[in-house]
Amino acid sequence: MKRYQVIIATTTGTLAAIAFGYFGVQTLGKDTMYSISAGMFGVGAGASVSQVVSNRKPRRTVRT
C-alpha cells in the first residue's frame, strides 16, 4: 500500500512541475523561467552543502 502511495505522489508531483513550467513559460517568458530554475538549483545546492558541513563531526586536536 505504501509503495503505491509513493508512486502516486511522485507522479502527481512530476505532472504538477511540468504544468507549472509550461504555464510559467507562457505567462512569464522563457528567460524568467530559466532565471527561476537557476535560482532554485542554487538554493538546493546551498542547502545540500550546508547539511554536509553541519553534519561534519569536529576533529579532535592533540595538544603537545
PyMOL Python script that loads the backbone (N, CA, C, O; Angstrom):
from pymol import cmd

cmd.read_pdbstr("""\
ATOM      1  N   MET A   1       0.826  -1.198   0.000  1.00  0.00           N
ATOM      2  CA  MET A   1       0.000   0.000   0.000  1.00  0.00           C
ATOM      3  C   MET A   1       0.867   1.257   0.000  1.00  0.00           C
ATOM      4  O   MET A   1       0.600   2.206  -0.736  1.00  0.00           O
ATOM      5  N   LYS A   2       1.910   1.250   0.837  1.00  0.00           N
ATOM      6  CA  LYS A   2       2.790   2.418   0.933  1.00  0.00           C
ATOM      7  C   LYS A   2       3.510   2.653  -0.392  1.00  0.00           C
ATOM      8  O   LYS A   2       3.729   3.798  -0.787  1.00  0.00           O
ATOM      9  N   ARG A   3       3.875   1.584  -1.071  1.00  0.00           N
ATOM     10  CA  ARG A   3       4.575   1.708  -2.347  1.00  0.00           C
ATOM     11  C   ARG A   3       3.715   2.442  -3.377  1.00  0.00           C
ATOM     12  O   ARG A   3       4.219   3.285  -4.119  1.00  0.00           O
ATOM     13  N   TYR A   4       2.432   2.127  -3.423  1.00  0.00           N
ATOM     14  CA  TYR A   4       1.535   2.782  -4.378  1.00  0.00           C
ATOM     15  C   TYR A   4       1.325   4.253  -4.033  1.00  0.00           C
ATOM     16  O   TYR A   4       1.171   5.088  -4.924  1.00  0.00           O
ATOM     17  N   GLN A   5       1.320   4.566  -2.747  1.00  0.00           N
ATOM     18  CA  GLN A   5       1.202   5.966  -2.345  1.00  0.00           C
ATOM     19  C   GLN A   5       2.413   6.771  -2.809  1.00  0.00           C
ATOM     20  O   GLN A   5       2.277   7.914  -3.247  1.00  0.00           O
ATOM     21  N   VAL A   6       3.592   6.172  -2.711  1.00  0.00           N
ATOM     22  CA  VAL A   6       4.808   6.844  -3.160  1.00  0.00           C
ATOM     23  C   VAL A   6       4.774   7.046  -4.671  1.00  0.00           C
ATOM     24  O   VAL A   6       5.139   8.115  -5.161  1.00  0.00           O
ATOM     25  N   ILE A   7       4.342   6.036  -5.407  1.00  0.00           N
ATOM     26  CA  ILE A   7       4.262   6.136  -6.867  1.00  0.00           C
ATOM     27  C   ILE A   7       3.273   7.227  -7.268  1.00  0.00           C
ATOM     28  O   ILE A   7       3.562   8.033  -8.152  1.00  0.00           O
ATOM     29  N   ILE A   8       2.119   7.257  -6.626  1.00  0.00           N
ATOM     30  CA  ILE A   8       1.112   8.273  -6.943  1.00  0.00           C
ATOM     31  C   ILE A   8       1.627   9.665  -6.593  1.00  0.00           C
ATOM     32  O   ILE A   8       1.420  10.609  -7.354  1.00  0.00           O
ATOM     33  N   ALA A   9       2.300   9.802  -5.443  1.00  0.00           N
ATOM     34  CA  ALA A   9       2.808  11.110  -5.021  1.00  0.00           C
ATOM     35  C   ALA A   9       3.888  11.624  -5.973  1.00  0.00           C
ATOM     36  O   ALA A   9       3.896  12.803  -6.325  1.00  0.00           O
ATOM     37  N   THR A  10       4.801  10.741  -6.390  1.00  0.00           N
ATOM     38  CA  THR A  10       5.864  11.188  -7.298  1.00  0.00           C
ATOM     39  C   THR A  10       5.304  11.511  -8.677  1.00  0.00           C
ATOM     40  O   THR A  10       5.753  12.463  -9.316  1.00  0.00           O
ATOM     41  N   THR A  11       4.337  10.737  -9.142  1.00  0.00           N
ATOM     42  CA  THR A  11       3.723  11.015 -10.440  1.00  0.00           C
ATOM     43  C   THR A  11       2.967  12.338 -10.407  1.00  0.00           C
ATOM     44  O   THR A  11       3.065  13.140 -11.335  1.00  0.00           O
ATOM     45  N   THR A  12       2.217  12.560  -9.337  1.00  0.00           N
ATOM     46  CA  THR A  12       1.483  13.815  -9.195  1.00  0.00           C
ATOM     47  C   THR A  12       2.435  14.999  -9.110  1.00  0.00           C
ATOM     48  O   THR A  12       2.196  16.038  -9.725  1.00  0.00           O
ATOM     49  N   GLY A  13       3.499  14.848  -8.359  1.00  0.00           N
ATOM     50  CA  GLY A  13       4.489  15.916  -8.252  1.00  0.00           C
ATOM     51  C   GLY A  13       5.159  16.235  -9.572  1.00  0.00           C
ATOM     52  O   GLY A  13       5.377  17.402  -9.900  1.00  0.00           O
ATOM     53  N   THR A  14       5.487  15.199 -10.330  1.00  0.00           N
ATOM     54  CA  THR A  14       6.106  15.399 -11.646  1.00  0.00           C
ATOM     55  C   THR A  14       5.153  16.114 -12.594  1.00  0.00           C
ATOM     56  O   THR A  14       5.552  17.047 -13.290  1.00  0.00           O
ATOM     57  N   LEU A  15       3.901  15.682 -12.624  1.00  0.00           N
ATOM     58  CA  LEU A  15       2.917  16.334 -13.500  1.00  0.00           C
ATOM     59  C   LEU A  15       2.668  17.780 -13.085  1.00  0.00           C
ATOM     60  O   LEU A  15       2.488  18.649 -13.939  1.00  0.00           O
ATOM     61  N   ALA A  16       2.656  18.041 -11.785  1.00  0.00           N
ATOM     62  CA  ALA A  16       2.477  19.415 -11.315  1.00  0.00           C
ATOM     63  C   ALA A  16       3.664  20.292 -11.717  1.00  0.00           C
ATOM     64  O   ALA A  16       3.480  21.447 -12.101  1.00  0.00           O
ATOM     65  N   ALA A  17       4.879  19.747 -11.630  1.00  0.00           N
ATOM     66  CA  ALA A  17       6.058  20.514 -12.024  1.00  0.00           C
ATOM     67  C   ALA A  17       6.055  20.813 -13.521  1.00  0.00           C
ATOM     68  O   ALA A  17       6.421  21.912 -13.937  1.00  0.00           O
ATOM     69  N   ILE A  18       5.646  19.842 -14.326  1.00  0.00           N
ATOM     70  CA  ILE A  18       5.568  20.061 -15.775  1.00  0.00           C
ATOM     71  C   ILE A  18       4.523  21.120 -16.093  1.00  0.00           C
ATOM     72  O   ILE A  18       4.757  22.005 -16.915  1.00  0.00           O
ATOM     73  N   ALA A  19       3.367  21.025 -15.439  1.00  0.00           N
ATOM     74  CA  ALA A  19       2.302  22.013 -15.677  1.00  0.00           C
ATOM     75  C   ALA A  19       2.746  23.402 -15.237  1.00  0.00           C
ATOM     76  O   ALA A  19       2.498  24.381 -15.941  1.00  0.00           O
ATOM     77  N   PHE A  20       3.397  23.500 -14.084  1.00  0.00           N
ATOM     78  CA  PHE A  20       3.884  24.799 -13.618  1.00  0.00           C
ATOM     79  C   PHE A  20       4.903  25.372 -14.596  1.00  0.00           C
ATOM     80  O   PHE A  20       4.866  26.563 -14.908  1.00  0.00           O
ATOM     81  N   GLY A  21       5.805  24.533 -15.078  1.00  0.00           N
ATOM     82  CA  GLY A  21       6.799  25.000 -16.035  1.00  0.00           C
ATOM     83  C   GLY A  21       6.163  25.470 -17.332  1.00  0.00           C
ATOM     84  O   GLY A  21       6.551  26.503 -17.878  1.00  0.00           O
ATOM     85  N   TYR A  22       5.201  24.728 -17.822  1.00  0.00           N
ATOM     86  CA  TYR A  22       4.536  25.090 -19.078  1.00  0.00           C
ATOM     87  C   TYR A  22       3.806  26.424 -18.943  1.00  0.00           C
ATOM     88  O   TYR A  22       4.004  27.334 -19.747  1.00  0.00           O
ATOM     89  N   PHE A  23       2.958  26.530 -17.916  1.00  0.00           N
ATOM     90  CA  PHE A  23       2.194  27.766 -17.740  1.00  0.00           C
ATOM     91  C   PHE A  23       3.087  28.927 -17.321  1.00  0.00           C
ATOM     92  O   PHE A  23       2.799  30.082 -17.637  1.00  0.00           O
ATOM     93  N   GLY A  24       4.172  28.624 -16.609  1.00  0.00           N
ATOM     94  CA  GLY A  24       5.115  29.671 -16.248  1.00  0.00           C
ATOM     95  C   GLY A  24       5.791  30.266 -17.460  1.00  0.00           C
ATOM     96  O   GLY A  24       5.971  31.481 -17.541  1.00  0.00           O
ATOM     97  N   VAL A  25       6.172  29.413 -18.413  1.00  0.00           N
ATOM     98  CA  VAL A  25       6.789  29.906 -19.643  1.00  0.00           C
ATOM     99  C   VAL A  25       5.794  30.725 -20.455  1.00  0.00           C
ATOM    100  O   VAL A  25       6.152  31.754 -21.026  1.00  0.00           O
ATOM    101  N   GLN A  26       4.553  30.271 -20.506  1.00  0.00           N
ATOM    102  CA  GLN A  26       3.536  31.005 -21.256  1.00  0.00           C
ATOM    103  C   GLN A  26       3.270  32.377 -20.642  1.00  0.00           C
ATOM    104  O   GLN A  26       3.042  33.351 -21.360  1.00  0.00           O
ATOM    105  N   THR A  27       3.300  32.450 -19.321  1.00  0.00           N
ATOM    106  CA  THR A  27       2.974  33.694 -18.631  1.00  0.00           C
ATOM    107  C   THR A  27       4.187  34.603 -18.453  1.00  0.00           C
ATOM    108  O   THR A  27       4.121  35.792 -18.765  1.00  0.00           O
ATOM    109  N   LEU A  28       5.283  34.058 -17.960  1.00  0.00           N
ATOM    110  CA  LEU A  28       6.429  34.869 -17.575  1.00  0.00           C
ATOM    111  C   LEU A  28       7.496  34.982 -18.657  1.00  0.00           C
ATOM    112  O   LEU A  28       8.264  35.944 -18.671  1.00  0.00           O
ATOM    113  N   GLY A  29       7.550  34.031 -19.539  1.00  0.00           N
ATOM    114  CA  GLY A  29       8.568  34.048 -20.582  1.00  0.00           C
ATOM    115  C   GLY A  29       9.694  33.073 -20.269  1.00  0.00           C
ATOM    116  O   GLY A  29       9.920  32.685 -19.122  1.00  0.00           O
ATOM    117  N   LYS A  30      10.384  32.699 -21.324  1.00  0.00           N
ATOM    118  CA  LYS A  30      11.428  31.685 -21.219  1.00  0.00           C
ATOM    119  C   LYS A  30      12.588  32.147 -20.336  1.00  0.00           C
ATOM    120  O   LYS A  30      13.067  31.386 -19.495  1.00  0.00           O
ATOM    121  N   ASP A  31      13.036  33.371 -20.518  1.00  0.00           N
ATOM    122  CA  ASP A  31      14.201  33.849 -19.772  1.00  0.00           C
ATOM    123  C   ASP A  31      13.923  33.937 -18.272  1.00  0.00           C
ATOM    124  O   ASP A  31      14.794  33.621 -17.460  1.00  0.00           O
ATOM    125  N   THR A  32      12.733  34.358 -17.907  1.00  0.00           N
ATOM    126  CA  THR A  32      12.374  34.431 -16.494  1.00  0.00           C
ATOM    127  C   THR A  32      12.336  33.039 -15.880  1.00  0.00           C
ATOM    128  O   THR A  32      12.789  32.849 -14.751  1.00  0.00           O
ATOM    129  N   MET A  33      11.809  32.078 -16.598  1.00  0.00           N
ATOM    130  CA  MET A  33      11.751  30.721 -16.067  1.00  0.00           C
ATOM    131  C   MET A  33      13.147  30.113 -15.952  1.00  0.00           C
ATOM    132  O   MET A  33      13.404  29.348 -15.023  1.00  0.00           O
ATOM    133  N   TYR A  34      14.049  30.435 -16.873  1.00  0.00           N
ATOM    134  CA  TYR A  34      15.440  29.989 -16.732  1.00  0.00           C
ATOM    135  C   TYR A  34      16.060  30.593 -15.476  1.00  0.00           C
ATOM    136  O   TYR A  34      16.791  29.915 -14.755  1.00  0.00           O
ATOM    137  N   SER A  35      15.774  31.854 -15.217  1.00  0.00           N
ATOM    138  CA  SER A  35      16.309  32.510 -14.017  1.00  0.00           C
ATOM    139  C   SER A  35      15.764  31.864 -12.748  1.00  0.00           C
ATOM    140  O   SER A  35      16.507  31.641 -11.792  1.00  0.00           O
ATOM    141  N   ILE A  36      14.472  31.563 -12.740  1.00  0.00           N
ATOM    142  CA  ILE A  36      13.869  30.916 -11.577  1.00  0.00           C
ATOM    143  C   ILE A  36      14.479  29.535 -11.362  1.00  0.00           C
ATOM    144  O   ILE A  36      14.786  29.165 -10.229  1.00  0.00           O
ATOM    145  N   SER A  37      14.656  28.774 -12.429  1.00  0.00           N
ATOM    146  CA  SER A  37      15.217  27.428 -12.274  1.00  0.00           C
ATOM    147  C   SER A  37      16.672  27.487 -11.823  1.00  0.00           C
ATOM    148  O   SER A  37      17.098  26.649 -11.029  1.00  0.00           O
ATOM    149  N   ALA A  38      17.437  28.452 -12.307  1.00  0.00           N
ATOM    150  CA  ALA A  38      18.824  28.590 -11.857  1.00  0.00           C
ATOM    151  C   ALA A  38      18.871  28.972 -10.381  1.00  0.00           C
ATOM    152  O   ALA A  38      19.715  28.475  -9.635  1.00  0.00           O
ATOM    153  N   GLY A  39      17.971  29.848  -9.962  1.00  0.00           N
ATOM    154  CA  GLY A  39      17.918  30.217  -8.552  1.00  0.00           C
ATOM    155  C   GLY A  39      17.546  29.042  -7.664  1.00  0.00           C
ATOM    156  O   GLY A  39      18.125  28.869  -6.591  1.00  0.00           O
ATOM    157  N   MET A  40      16.586  28.232  -8.097  1.00  0.00           N
ATOM    158  CA  MET A  40      16.196  27.065  -7.314  1.00  0.00           C
ATOM    159  C   MET A  40      17.321  26.035  -7.254  1.00  0.00           C
ATOM    160  O   MET A  40      17.509  25.375  -6.232  1.00  0.00           O
ATOM    161  N   PHE A  41      18.065  25.898  -8.344  1.00  0.00           N
ATOM    162  CA  PHE A  41      19.216  24.998  -8.341  1.00  0.00           C
ATOM    163  C   PHE A  41      20.247  25.481  -7.326  1.00  0.00           C
ATOM    164  O   PHE A  41      20.819  24.682  -6.584  1.00  0.00           O
ATOM    165  N   GLY A  42      20.479  26.782  -7.298  1.00  0.00           N
ATOM    166  CA  GLY A  42      21.426  27.344  -6.342  1.00  0.00           C
ATOM    167  C   GLY A  42      20.988  27.147  -4.906  1.00  0.00           C
ATOM    168  O   GLY A  42      21.806  26.830  -4.042  1.00  0.00           O
ATOM    169  N   VAL A  43      19.700  27.334  -4.644  1.00  0.00           N
ATOM    170  CA  VAL A  43      19.179  27.122  -3.295  1.00  0.00           C
ATOM    171  C   VAL A  43      19.336  25.662  -2.883  1.00  0.00           C
ATOM    172  O   VAL A  43      19.720  25.378  -1.748  1.00  0.00           O
ATOM    173  N   GLY A  44      19.047  24.739  -3.787  1.00  0.00           N
ATOM    174  CA  GLY A  44      19.198  23.316  -3.483  1.00  0.00           C
ATOM    175  C   GLY A  44      20.641  22.933  -3.230  1.00  0.00           C
ATOM    176  O   GLY A  44      20.934  22.168  -2.311  1.00  0.00           O
ATOM    177  N   ALA A  45      21.553  23.467  -4.050  1.00  0.00           N
ATOM    178  CA  ALA A  45      22.974  23.172  -3.860  1.00  0.00           C
ATOM    179  C   ALA A  45      23.463  23.746  -2.536  1.00  0.00           C
ATOM    180  O   ALA A  45      24.224  23.096  -1.819  1.00  0.00           O
ATOM    181  N   GLY A  46      23.034  24.947  -2.213  1.00  0.00           N
ATOM    182  CA  GLY A  46      23.434  25.553  -0.940  1.00  0.00           C
ATOM    183  C   GLY A  46      22.914  24.775   0.256  1.00  0.00           C
ATOM    184  O   GLY A  46      23.632  24.592   1.238  1.00  0.00           O
ATOM    185  N   ALA A  47      21.679  24.319   0.182  1.00  0.00           N
ATOM    186  CA  ALA A  47      21.110  23.530   1.277  1.00  0.00           C
ATOM    187  C   ALA A  47      21.844  22.207   1.441  1.00  0.00           C
ATOM    188  O   ALA A  47      22.078  21.756   2.562  1.00  0.00           O
ATOM    189  N   SER A  48      22.205  21.592   0.333  1.00  0.00           N
ATOM    190  CA  SER A  48      22.922  20.324   0.388  1.00  0.00           C
ATOM    191  C   SER A  48      24.300  20.506   1.016  1.00  0.00           C
ATOM    192  O   SER A  48      24.712  19.707   1.857  1.00  0.00           O
ATOM    193  N   VAL A  49      25.003  21.544   0.614  1.00  0.00           N
ATOM    194  CA  VAL A  49      26.338  21.806   1.167  1.00  0.00           C
ATOM    195  C   VAL A  49      26.235  22.147   2.650  1.00  0.00           C
ATOM    196  O   VAL A  49      27.067  21.695   3.438  1.00  0.00           O
ATOM    197  N   SER A  50      25.245  22.925   3.046  1.00  0.00           N
ATOM    198  CA  SER A  50      25.116  23.289   4.459  1.00  0.00           C
ATOM    199  C   SER A  50      24.792  22.075   5.323  1.00  0.00           C
ATOM    200  O   SER A  50      25.231  22.012   6.471  1.00  0.00           O
ATOM    201  N   GLN A  51      24.033  21.107   4.802  1.00  0.00           N
ATOM    202  CA  GLN A  51      23.764  19.889   5.557  1.00  0.00           C
ATOM    203  C   GLN A  51      25.031  19.077   5.746  1.00  0.00           C
ATOM    204  O   GLN A  51      25.265  18.529   6.824  1.00  0.00           O
ATOM    205  N   VAL A  52      25.854  18.994   4.703  1.00  0.00           N
ATOM    206  CA  VAL A  52      27.096  18.234   4.812  1.00  0.00           C
ATOM    207  C   VAL A  52      28.015  18.890   5.833  1.00  0.00           C
ATOM    208  O   VAL A  52      28.628  18.203   6.650  1.00  0.00           O
ATOM    209  N   VAL A  53      28.115  20.213   5.791  1.00  0.00           N
ATOM    210  CA  VAL A  53      29.005  20.921   6.710  1.00  0.00           C
ATOM    211  C   VAL A  53      28.499  20.814   8.147  1.00  0.00           C
ATOM    212  O   VAL A  53      29.296  20.627   9.066  1.00  0.00           O
ATOM    213  N   SER A  54      27.201  20.930   8.353  1.00  0.00           N
ATOM    214  CA  SER A  54      26.668  20.883   9.718  1.00  0.00           C
ATOM    215  C   SER A  54      26.735  19.473  10.305  1.00  0.00           C
ATOM    216  O   SER A  54      26.789  19.330  11.526  1.00  0.00           O
ATOM    217  N   ASN A  55      26.734  18.434   9.481  1.00  0.00           N
ATOM    218  CA  ASN A  55      26.800  17.064   9.978  1.00  0.00           C
ATOM    219  C   ASN A  55      28.230  16.596  10.202  1.00  0.00           C
ATOM    220  O   ASN A  55      28.450  15.509  10.735  1.00  0.00           O
ATOM    221  N   ARG A  56      29.192  17.397   9.804  1.00  0.00           N
ATOM    222  CA  ARG A  56      30.584  17.014   9.965  1.00  0.00           C
ATOM    223  C   ARG A  56      30.951  17.074  11.444  1.00  0.00           C
ATOM    224  O   ARG A  56      30.657  18.053  12.129  1.00  0.00           O
ATOM    225  N   LYS A  57      31.593  16.024  11.921  1.00  0.00           N
ATOM    226  CA  LYS A  57      31.983  15.980  13.323  1.00  0.00           C
ATOM    227  C   LYS A  57      33.271  16.779  13.512  1.00  0.00           C
ATOM    228  O   LYS A  57      34.161  16.734  12.662  1.00  0.00           O
ATOM    229  N   PRO A  58      33.372  17.501  14.610  1.00  0.00           N
ATOM    230  CA  PRO A  58      34.604  18.254  14.838  1.00  0.00           C
ATOM    231  C   PRO A  58      35.789  17.319  15.082  1.00  0.00           C
ATOM    232  O   PRO A  58      35.652  16.283  15.733  1.00  0.00           O
ATOM    233  N   ARG A  59      36.916  17.688  14.567  1.00  0.00           N
ATOM    234  CA  ARG A  59      38.108  16.861  14.746  1.00  0.00           C
ATOM    235  C   ARG A  59      38.717  17.138  16.106  1.00  0.00           C
ATOM    236  O   ARG A  59      38.693  18.259  16.615  1.00  0.00           O
ATOM    237  N   ARG A  60      39.253  16.095  16.665  1.00  0.00           N
ATOM    238  CA  ARG A  60      39.926  16.248  17.944  1.00  0.00           C
ATOM    239  C   ARG A  60      41.344  16.719  17.682  1.00  0.00           C
ATOM    240  O   ARG A  60      42.043  16.169  16.831  1.00  0.00           O
ATOM    241  N   THR A  61      41.751  17.707  18.392  1.00  0.00           N
ATOM    242  CA  THR A  61      43.118  18.205  18.244  1.00  0.00           C
ATOM    243  C   THR A  61      43.963  17.700  19.407  1.00  0.00           C
ATOM    244  O   THR A  61      43.510  17.652  20.551  1.00  0.00           O
ATOM    245  N   VAL A  62      45.157  17.340  19.101  1.00  0.00           N
ATOM    246  CA  VAL A  62      46.084  16.847  20.114  1.00  0.00           C
ATOM    247  C   VAL A  62      46.984  17.997  20.516  1.00  0.00           C
ATOM    248  O   VAL A  62      47.691  18.573  19.689  1.00  0.00           O
ATOM    249  N   ARG A  63      46.948  18.320  21.789  1.00  0.00           N
ATOM    250  CA  ARG A  63      47.806  19.400  22.276  1.00  0.00           C
ATOM    251  C   ARG A  63      49.116  18.803  22.763  1.00  0.00           C
ATOM    252  O   ARG A  63      49.152  17.812  23.493  1.00  0.00           O
ATOM    253  N   THR A  64      50.187  19.450  22.327  1.00  0.00           N
ATOM    254  CA  THR A  64      51.503  18.936  22.753  1.00  0.00           C
ATOM    255  C   THR A  64      52.189  19.895  23.693  1.00  0.00           C
ATOM    256  O   THR A  64      53.301  19.624  24.148  1.00  0.00           O
TER     257      THR A  64
END
""", "prot")
cmd.dss("prot")
cmd.show_as("cartoon", "prot")
cmd.util.cbc("prot")
cmd.orient("prot")
